[in-house]
Amino acid sequence: MSNAKGDRRERELVNALDGAGFAVMRAPASGSATERDLPDVLAGNGETFYAVEAKSSAGDPIYLTGEEVESLVYFSRNFGATPRIGVRFDREDWYFFHPDDCHTTDGGNYRVKKGTALAEGADLAELTSHSERTTLAEAAQQDDTDDSAREVLGAFDRGDISLEDAVTMLE
């Protein structure tokens, strides 16, 4: 990502984490500006601490080098933080992954596709423990879901009906 756009996105992430009650700092000397292994963002709330390597893109997918991820994991281990890769695609929110949950290419790099981010990534609320992700399959299996809602959720999960149709049917 371009430096100006990357800086803006990192500041956006810092502000979002701050708004969620985390103490946050951006490491402006991260990346190629220093020989030290530094993440882009450090965040903590007294109980949970994250070291985040932030990437954004207008395209799909987002790639990280193996060295970037190794540096993130190394710093996180020494600092006592949980490593997270934060990705943001244009017109989408931030999504977060543990490095182990990212696809590793044959060349040793890491890749996050937009579809994977939207389907499997933790959003900001989930990262900051303000919500918990529930998949459609899990929602359909919950005891408090009536049979007709379970059928609608199952149909949507299989791709038999559109999101708009599912919402209409559940209203």
ROLOTOR-343434 format. One record per atom (N, C-alpha, C): residue in one letter; x negated, y negated, z. Coordinates in steps of 0.2 Angstrom, whole numbers, plus 2048, in hexadecimal, padded with zeros to 3 digits. Layout:
<sites>
[site "A" [X Y Z]]
...
</sites>
This chain:
<sites>
[site "M" [7FC 806 800]]
[site "M" [800 800 800]]
[site "M" [7FC 7FA 800]]
[site "S" [7FE 7F5 7FD]]
[site "S" [7FA 7EE 7FD]]
[site "S" [7F9 7EC 804]]
[site "N" [7F3 7E8 805]]
[site "N" [7F2 7E6 80B]]
[site "N" [7F7 7E1 80E]]
[site "A" [7FA 7DD 80A]]
[site "A" [7FF 7D8 80C]]
[site "A" [805 7DC 80E]]
[site "K" [807 7E1 80A]]
[site "K" [80D 7E4 80B]]
[site "K" [80C 7E9 811]]
[site "G" [807 7EC 811]]
[site "G" [805 7F1 817]]
[site "G" [805 7ED 81D]]
[site "D" [802 7E7 81E]]
[site "D" [802 7E3 824]]
[site "D" [809 7E1 826]]
[site "R" [80D 7DF 821]]
[site "R" [814 7DD 822]]
[site "R" [818 7E3 825]]
[site "R" [817 7E9 822]]
[site "R" [81B 7EF 824]]
[site "R" [818 7F1 82B]]
[site "E" [812 7F1 82D]]
[site "E" [80F 7F2 833]]
[site "E" [812 7EE 839]]
[site "R" [812 7E7 837]]
[site "R" [815 7E2 83C]]
[site "R" [81D 7E4 83D]]
[site "E" [820 7E6 837]]
[site "E" [827 7E8 838]]
[site "E" [828 7EE 83D]]
[site "L" [824 7F3 83C]]
[site "L" [824 7F8 841]]
[site "L" [822 7F6 848]]
[site "V" [81D 7F2 849]]
[site "V" [81C 7F0 850]]
[site "V" [822 7EC 853]]
[site "N" [825 7E8 84F]]
[site "N" [82B 7E4 852]]
[site "N" [831 7E9 853]]
[site "A" [832 7EE 84F]]
[site "A" [837 7F3 850]]
[site "A" [835 7F7 857]]
[site "L" [82F 7F9 858]]
[site "L" [82D 7FD 85E]]
[site "L" [82E 7F8 864]]
[site "D" [82C 7F2 863]]
[site "D" [82D 7ED 869]]
[site "D" [834 7ED 86B]]
[site "G" [838 7EC 866]]
[site "G" [83F 7EB 867]]
[site "G" [842 7F2 86A]]
[site "A" [83F 7F7 869]]
[site "A" [841 7FD 86C]]
[site "A" [83F 7FE 874]]
[site "G" [83B 7F9 876]]
[site "G" [839 7FA 87D]]
[site "G" [832 7FC 87E]]
[site "F" [82E 7FD 878]]
[site "F" [827 7FF 879]]
[site "F" [822 7F9 879]]
[site "A" [81D 7FA 87D]]
[site "A" [817 7F6 87C]]
[site "A" [813 7F8 876]]
[site "V" [812 7F3 871]]
[site "V" [80F 7F5 86B]]
[site "V" [80A 7F0 869]]
[site "M" [805 7F3 866]]
[site "M" [7FF 7EF 863]]
[site "M" [7FD 7F2 85C]]
[site "R" [7FC 7ED 857]]
[site "R" [7FA 7EF 851]]
[site "R" [7F2 7EF 851]]
[site "A" [7EF 7F4 84E]]
[site "A" [7E8 7F4 84E]]
[site "A" [7E6 7F1 847]]
[site "P" [7E5 7EB 846]]
[site "P" [7E3 7E8 840]]
[site "P" [7DC 7EA 83D]]
[site "A" [7D8 7ED 841]]
[site "A" [7D2 7F0 83F]]
[site "A" [7D2 7F7 83D]]
[site "S" [7D8 7FA 83C]]
[site "S" [7D9 801 83A]]
[site "S" [7D7 801 833]]
[site "G" [7D7 808 830]]
[site "G" [7D5 809 829]]
[site "G" [7CE 808 828]]
[site "S" [7CD 805 822]]
[site "S" [7C6 804 81F]]
[site "S" [7C2 7FE 823]]
[site "A" [7C6 7FA 827]]
[site "A" [7C2 7F4 82A]]
[site "A" [7BD 7F6 830]]
[site "T" [7BE 7FC 832]]
[site "T" [7B9 7FF 837]]
[site "T" [7B7 806 836]]
[site "E" [7B2 808 839]]
[site "E" [7B0 80F 839]]
[site "E" [7B3 813 83F]]
[site "R" [7B6 80F 843]]
[site "R" [7BA 813 849]]
[site "R" [7C0 816 847]]
[site "D" [7C2 81B 84A]]
[site "D" [7C8 81F 848]]
[site "D" [7CE 81B 84C]]
[site "L" [7D2 816 849]]
[site "L" [7D7 813 84C]]
[site "L" [7DD 814 848]]
[site "P" [7E3 815 84B]]
[site "P" [7EA 815 848]]
[site "P" [7EC 80E 846]]
[site "D" [7F1 80D 842]]
[site "D" [7F4 807 840]]
[site "D" [7F7 804 846]]
[site "V" [7FB 808 84A]]
[site "V" [7FF 805 84F]]
[site "V" [7FF 80A 856]]
[site "L" [7FE 806 85B]]
[site "L" [7FE 80A 862]]
[site "L" [805 808 865]]
[site "A" [809 80C 868]]
[site "A" [80F 80B 86C]]
[site "A" [810 80F 872]]
[site "G" [812 80C 877]]
[site "G" [814 810 87D]]
[site "G" [819 80D 881]]
[site "N" [81C 811 885]]
[site "N" [821 80E 88A]]
[site "N" [820 810 891]]
[site "G" [81A 813 893]]
[site "G" [819 815 899]]
[site "G" [819 81C 89A]]
[site "E" [81D 820 896]]
[site "E" [81E 827 896]]
[site "E" [81C 82A 88F]]
[site "T" [81D 827 88A]]
[site "T" [81C 829 883]]
[site "T" [817 825 880]]
[site "F" [812 827 87D]]
[site "F" [80D 823 879]]
[site "F" [80C 826 872]]
[site "Y" [80C 822 86D]]
[site "Y" [80B 824 866]]
[site "Y" [805 820 863]]
[site "A" [802 823 85F]]
[site "A" [7FD 820 85A]]
[site "A" [800 822 854]]
[site "V" [801 81C 850]]
[site "V" [804 81D 849]]
[site "V" [800 81B 844]]
[site "E" [800 81F 83F]]
[site "E" [7FD 81D 838]]
[site "E" [803 81C 834]]
[site "A" [803 815 832]]
[site "A" [809 813 82E]]
[site "A" [808 812 827]]
[site "K" [80C 815 823]]
[site "K" [80C 814 81B]]
[site "K" [813 812 818]]
[site "S" [812 80E 813]]
[site "S" [819 80D 810]]
[site "S" [818 80D 808]]
[site "S" [81D 80E 805]]
[site "S" [81C 80E 7FD]]
[site "S" [823 80D 7FA]]
[site "A" [823 80A 7F4]]
[site "A" [829 809 7F0]]
[site "A" [82A 80F 7EC]]
[site "G" [825 813 7EC]]
[site "G" [826 81A 7E8]]
[site "G" [827 820 7EC]]
[site "D" [826 825 7E9]]
[site "D" [827 82C 7ED]]
[site "D" [821 830 7EA]]
[site "P" [81E 834 7ED]]
[site "P" [81D 834 7F5]]
[site "P" [818 830 7F7]]
[site "I" [817 830 7FE]]
[site "I" [811 82D 802]]
[site "I" [80C 832 803]]
[site "Y" [806 830 802]]
[site "Y" [800 834 803]]
[site "Y" [7FC 831 808]]
[site "L" [7F9 835 80C]]
[site "L" [7F3 833 811]]
[site "L" [7EE 838 810]]
[site "T" [7E8 835 811]]
[site "T" [7E2 839 810]]
[site "T" [7E1 83E 816]]
[site "G" [7DE 843 815]]
[site "G" [7DC 848 81B]]
[site "G" [7D8 844 820]]
[site "E" [7D4 83F 81E]]
[site "E" [7D0 83C 823]]
[site "E" [7D4 837 827]]
[site "E" [7D9 834 824]]
[site "E" [7DD 82F 828]]
[site "E" [7E1 833 82D]]
[site "V" [7E3 839 82C]]
[site "V" [7E7 83D 830]]
[site "V" [7E3 840 836]]
[site "E" [7DD 842 834]]
[site "E" [7D8 845 839]]
[site "E" [7D6 83F 83E]]
[site "S" [7D5 839 83B]]
[site "S" [7D3 833 840]]
[site "S" [7D9 832 844]]
[site "L" [7DF 832 842]]
[site "L" [7E5 831 846]]
[site "L" [7E5 836 84C]]
[site "V" [7E5 83D 84A]]
[site "V" [7E5 842 84F]]
[site "V" [7DF 841 854]]
[site "Y" [7D9 840 852]]
[site "Y" [7D3 83F 856]]
[site "Y" [7D5 839 85B]]
[site "F" [7D7 834 858]]
[site "F" [7D8 82E 85D]]
[site "F" [7DD 830 862]]
[site "S" [7E3 833 85F]]
[site "S" [7E9 834 864]]
[site "S" [7E7 839 869]]
[site "R" [7E3 83E 868]]
[site "R" [7E0 843 86D]]
[site "R" [7DC 83F 872]]
[site "N" [7D8 83B 870]]
[site "N" [7D3 837 875]]
[site "N" [7D7 832 879]]
[site "F" [7DC 82F 876]]
[site "F" [7DF 82A 879]]
[site "F" [7E5 82C 87E]]
[site "G" [7E7 832 87C]]
[site "G" [7ED 835 880]]
[site "G" [7F4 833 87D]]
[site "A" [7F4 832 876]]
[site "A" [7FA 830 873]]
[site "A" [7FC 836 86E]]
[site "T" [802 836 86C]]
[site "T" [805 83B 867]]
[site "T" [804 838 860]]
[site "P" [801 83B 85C]]
[site "P" [800 839 855]]
[site "P" [806 839 851]]
[site "R" [808 834 84D]]
[site "R" [80E 833 849]]
[site "R" [80C 830 843]]
[site "I" [80E 833 83D]]
[site "I" [80E 82F 837]]
[site "I" [814 82C 835]]
[site "G" [814 825 835]]
[site "G" [81A 822 833]]
[site "G" [81A 820 82C]]
[site "V" [820 821 829]]
[site "V" [821 820 822]]
[site "V" [827 81C 820]]
[site "R" [826 817 81C]]
[site "R" [82C 813 81A]]
[site "R" [82C 812 812]]
[site "F" [832 814 80F]]
[site "F" [833 813 808]]
[site "F" [837 80D 808]]
[site "D" [836 809 802]]
[site "D" [83A 803 801]]
[site "D" [841 805 802]]
[site "R" [845 800 805]]
[site "R" [84C 801 806]]
[site "R" [84E 806 80B]]
[site "E" [849 809 80E]]
[site "E" [84B 80E 813]]
[site "E" [848 80C 81A]]
[site "D" [849 810 81F]]
[site "D" [847 80F 826]]
[site "D" [840 812 827]]
[site "W" [83D 811 82D]]
[site "W" [837 815 82E]]
[site "W" [839 81C 830]]
[site "Y" [835 821 82F]]
[site "Y" [835 828 831]]
[site "Y" [82F 82A 833]]
[site "F" [82F 82E 838]]
[site "F" [829 830 83B]]
[site "F" [828 838 83C]]
[site "F" [821 83A 83B]]
[site "F" [820 841 83B]]
[site "F" [81A 842 83F]]
[site "H" [819 848 842]]
[site "H" [813 84A 845]]
[site "H" [80F 84D 83F]]
[site "P" [808 84C 83F]]
[site "P" [804 84E 839]]
[site "P" [805 855 838]]
[site "D" [806 85A 83D]]
[site "D" [807 861 83B]]
[site "D" [80E 862 837]]
[site "D" [812 85D 837]]
[site "D" [819 85E 833]]
[site "D" [819 85C 82C]]
[site "C" [813 859 82A]]
[site "C" [812 856 823]]
[site "C" [80F 85C 81F]]
[site "H" [811 85B 819]]
[site "H" [80F 85F 813]]
[site "H" [807 85E 812]]
[site "T" [803 863 812]]
[site "T" [7FC 862 811]]
[site "T" [7FB 865 809]]
[site "T" [7F8 860 805]]
[site "T" [7F6 862 7FE]]
[site "T" [7F0 867 7FE]]
[site "D" [7EF 86A 7F8]]
[site "D" [7EA 86E 7F7]]
[site "D" [7E3 86B 7F8]]
[site "G" [7E3 864 7F7]]
[site "G" [7DD 860 7F8]]
[site "G" [7DC 85E 7FF]]
[site "G" [7E0 860 804]]
[site "G" [7DF 85E 80B]]
[site "G" [7E2 857 80C]]
[site "N" [7E6 854 808]]
[site "N" [7EA 84E 80A]]
[site "N" [7F1 850 80C]]
[site "Y" [7F4 84B 80F]]
[site "Y" [7FB 84B 812]]
[site "Y" [800 848 80D]]
[site "R" [806 84B 80D]]
[site "R" [80B 848 808]]
[site "R" [812 848 80C]]
[site "V" [815 842 80B]]
[site "V" [81C 841 80E]]
[site "V" [820 83F 808]]
[site "K" [825 843 806]]
[site "K" [82A 841 801]]
[site "K" [830 83D 804]]
[site "K" [833 839 800]]
[site "K" [838 835 803]]
[site "K" [83E 839 805]]
[site "G" [840 83E 801]]
[site "G" [845 843 803]]
[site "G" [844 847 80A]]
[site "T" [83D 848 80B]]
[site "T" [83B 84C 811]]
[site "T" [83C 847 817]]
[site "A" [83A 841 816]]
[site "A" [83A 83C 81B]]
[site "A" [841 83B 81D]]
[site "L" [846 83A 818]]
[site "L" [84D 839 81A]]
[site "L" [850 83F 81D]]
[site "A" [84E 845 81B]]
[site "A" [851 84B 81E]]
[site "A" [84E 84D 824]]
[site "E" [848 84C 825]]
[site "E" [844 850 82B]]
[site "E" [840 84B 82F]]
[site "G" [83F 845 82D]]
[site "G" [83B 840 831]]
[site "G" [83F 83E 837]]
[site "A" [83C 83C 83D]]
[site "A" [83F 839 842]]
[site "A" [840 831 841]]
[site "D" [846 82F 842]]
[site "D" [847 827 841]]
[site "D" [844 824 847]]
[site "L" [844 81D 847]]
[site "L" [842 819 84D]]
[site "L" [846 81B 853]]
[site "A" [84C 81B 853]]
[site "A" [850 81D 859]]
[site "A" [84E 824 85C]]
[site "E" [84D 829 857]]
[site "E" [84B 82F 85A]]
[site "E" [844 82F 85D]]
[site "L" [83F 82B 859]]
[site "L" [839 82B 85C]]
[site "L" [838 828 863]]
[site "T" [83C 823 864]]
[site "T" [83C 81F 86A]]
[site "T" [841 822 86F]]
[site "S" [844 828 86E]]
[site "S" [848 82B 872]]
[site "S" [84F 828 873]]
[site "H" [851 824 86E]]
[site "H" [858 821 86F]]
[site "H" [85D 825 86C]]
[site "S" [85B 82A 868]]
[site "S" [860 82E 865]]
[site "S" [85D 835 864]]
[site "E" [861 83A 862]]
[site "E" [85E 840 860]]
[site "E" [861 843 85A]]
[site "R" [85D 845 855]]
[site "R" [860 847 84E]]
[site "R" [863 84E 84F]]
[site "T" [869 84E 84C]]
[site "T" [86D 854 84B]]
[site "T" [86E 855 844]]
[site "T" [86D 85B 842]]
[site "T" [86E 85D 83B]]
[site "T" [875 85E 83A]]
[site "L" [877 85E 833]]
[site "L" [87E 860 832]]
[site "L" [880 867 834]]
[site "A" [87B 86C 833]]
[site "A" [87C 873 835]]
[site "A" [87D 873 83D]]
[site "E" [879 86F 841]]
[site "E" [87A 86F 848]]
[site "E" [880 86C 84A]]
[site "A" [883 867 847]]
[site "A" [889 864 848]]
[site "A" [88F 869 847]]
[site "A" [88E 86C 842]]
[site "A" [894 871 840]]
[site "A" [894 877 845]]
[site "Q" [88F 878 848]]
[site "Q" [88F 87E 84D]]
[site "Q" [891 87C 854]]
[site "Q" [891 875 855]]
[site "Q" [893 873 85C]]
[site "Q" [89A 875 85E]]
[site "D" [89B 877 864]]
[site "D" [8A1 879 867]]
[site "D" [8A7 874 866]]
[site "D" [8A5 86E 867]]
[site "D" [8AA 868 867]]
[site "D" [8AC 866 860]]
[site "T" [8A9 869 85B]]
[site "T" [8AB 868 854]]
[site "T" [8B1 86C 852]]
[site "D" [8B7 869 850]]
[site "D" [8BC 86D 84E]]
[site "D" [8BB 871 847]]
[site "D" [8BF 876 846]]
[site "D" [8BE 87A 840]]
[site "D" [8BE 876 83A]]
[site "S" [8C3 871 839]]
[site "S" [8C3 86E 833]]
[site "S" [8BD 869 832]]
[site "A" [8BA 866 837]]
[site "A" [8B4 862 837]]
[site "A" [8AE 867 835]]
[site "R" [8AE 86D 838]]
[site "R" [8A9 871 837]]
[site "R" [8A9 873 82F]]
[site "E" [8AF 874 82C]]
[site "E" [8AF 876 825]]
[site "E" [8AD 870 821]]
[site "V" [8AE 86A 822]]
[site "V" [8AC 864 81F]]
[site "V" [8A5 863 81F]]
[site "L" [8A2 864 825]]
[site "L" [89B 863 826]]
[site "L" [897 869 822]]
[site "G" [89A 86F 822]]
[site "G" [897 874 81F]]
[site "G" [897 873 817]]
[site "A" [89C 871 815]]
[site "A" [89D 86F 80E]]
[site "A" [898 86A 80B]]
[site "F" [897 865 810]]
[site "F" [892 860 80E]]
[site "F" [88B 862 80E]]
[site "D" [88A 866 813]]
[site "D" [883 869 814]]
[site "D" [881 86D 80E]]
[site "R" [886 871 80B]]
[site "R" [885 875 806]]
[site "R" [884 871 7FF]]
[site "G" [887 86B 7FF]]
[site "G" [887 867 7F9]]
[site "G" [88D 868 7F5]]
[site "D" [892 86B 7F8]]
[site "D" [899 86C 7F5]]
[site "D" [89D 865 7F4]]
[site "I" [89C 860 7F9]]
[site "I" [89F 85A 7F9]]
[site "I" [89A 854 7FA]]
[site "S" [89C 84E 7F8]]
[site "S" [898 849 7F9]]
[site "S" [899 846 800]]
[site "L" [894 842 802]]
[site "L" [894 83E 808]]
[site "L" [89B 83A 809]]
[site "E" [89C 837 804]]
[site "E" [8A2 832 804]]
[site "E" [8A9 837 805]]
[site "D" [8A9 83C 802]]
[site "D" [8AF 841 803]]
[site "D" [8AF 844 80A]]
[site "A" [8A9 846 80C]]
[site "A" [8A9 848 813]]
[site "A" [8AB 843 818]]
[site "V" [8A9 83D 817]]
[site "V" [8AB 838 81C]]
[site "V" [8B2 837 81C]]
[site "T" [8B5 836 816]]
[site "T" [8BC 835 815]]
[site "T" [8C0 83B 818]]
[site "M" [8BE 841 817]]
[site "M" [8C1 847 81A]]
[site "M" [8C1 847 822]]
[site "L" [8BB 844 825]]
[site "L" [8BB 845 82C]]
[site "L" [8BE 83F 82F]]
[site "E" [8C0 83A 82C]]
[site "E" [8C3 834 82F]]
[site "E" [8CA 835 831]]
</sites>
